[in-house]
Amino acid sequence: MNGGGDASSFEQCYRCYPVTFIEKAHLEKGDKIIMPPSALDRLASLHIEYPMLFQLSNVSVEKTSHCGVLEFTADEGFVYLPYWMMLNMSLQEGDILQVKNISLVKGTYIKLQPHTQDFLDISNPKAILETTLRSYSCLTTGDTIMVPYNNKQYFINVIEAKPSSAVSIIETDCEVDFALPLDYKEPEKPQMLTPSNKRTREVGEEEPTSKVPKFTPFTGSGKRLDGKAQPQTESEDTKQEKPTETGKDDEKLSVTTPRQRSGKLVFGSNSKPAAKETVKVDPKNIEQESTTKSDEAKFQVFTGKKYSLKG
């Protein structure tokens, strides 16, 4: 299928099909197409640069790419190209494709972006990419190339090319850079403990220790040797819990009441105060005095009868 063009350039329109239609699936690894013999006759009559490079255009969707040629063995009116190139240009089998010869500058820099992160997990992705690009003639910004490796296909976007948006990569020293994969996710930062969380955790750790009951020694009951009931004695904690006013009341009683002889039980006082002195006794003091007397009436050791070993 012929298209318009002047005598100094090649421009033709063909119906396109994938290379698998002619059992040349190995061409999927590059960007080479197969053209009819009439195209070679036309190109040979023109003063064109080698290696031959072509611009491919899908006029219906205004998409453009670039490629090289491998053979001129296709049927007349047809052109065969890798399927990934048809996907780039939104071409269906049998669509019309415009082919035009073009000259491209040698590339010095390209930036690529893998679709998936697992491509960068390969032991040496740049070496794999360098081997794959040997099957390519040129690269165009916006294209998606396919890199086969280990029975798997990796798709990579061409997001930048220098010094032009379309460059030749045949026999050139080109710098290759990688952008972050399309499926890359930022790693989550570990959550740091705030001071409030630390205080909460410390308080939580202290709670179990506060619930342990305090050990108090010698809190059991005792028995006397003579079989009598053991009078109950106040524990140290009970004594400490008594109000401090008791001490003041004791001091008042020691001043207002006469001193008794030690070692005797006193149930009532025979001494009379002086006539001129009036003693005021507070009810609380009377209660405290009775408590003091009951304490003196408690059991005292070594008060029994004495016996001699001589008889």
JOWO-V172637 format. One record per helix or strand of 3 or more residues. SS is the DSSP state (@ for helix, = for strand). FROM is the first residue (numbers start at 1). TO is the last residue. Records with the same first field share a line. If there is no record, write none. Layout:
BEGIN
SS=FROM-TO / FROM-TO
END
This chain:
BEGIN
==11-18 / 32-36 / 53-58 / 63-74 / 78-81 / 96-102 / 109-114 / 138-140 / 144-149 / 152-162 / 166-168 / 175-179
@=19-22 / 25-29 / 37-44 / 83-88 / 117-119 / 125-133 / 195-210 / 236-241 / 245-256 / 283-296
END
